[in-house]
């Protein structure tokens, strides 16, 4: 599992990055979601790495 936290605002980001954040389930600054640790999720995190922080957790 990966814990993802939205650190920066939606303001000034591209529509594609906005779609990625919405697909991850992140709506507000400080929002936390847990997602499966797979290639698709890590690719999404990589695209918006400047907006989020993440860490691997045991579940």
Long-range contacts (C-beta under 8 A, 24 or more apart in sequence): 1-34, 1-35, 1-36, 1-37, 1-56, 1-57, 1-58, 1-59, 2-34, 2-35, 2-36, 2-37, 2-41, 2-42, 2-45, 2-54, 2-55, 2-56, 2-57, 3-32, 3-33, 3-34, 3-54, 3-55, 3-56, 3-57, 4-32, 4-33, 4-34, 4-35, 4-45, 4-52, 4-53, 4-54, 5-30, 5-31, 5-32, 5-52, 5-53, 5-54, 6-30, 6-31, 6-51, 6-52, 7-51, 7-52, 7-53, 8-50, 8-51, 8-52, 13-48, 13-51, 16-47, 17-47, 17-48, 17-51, 20-44, 20-47, 20-48, 21-48, 21-51, 21-52, 24-48, 24-52, 26-52, 34-59
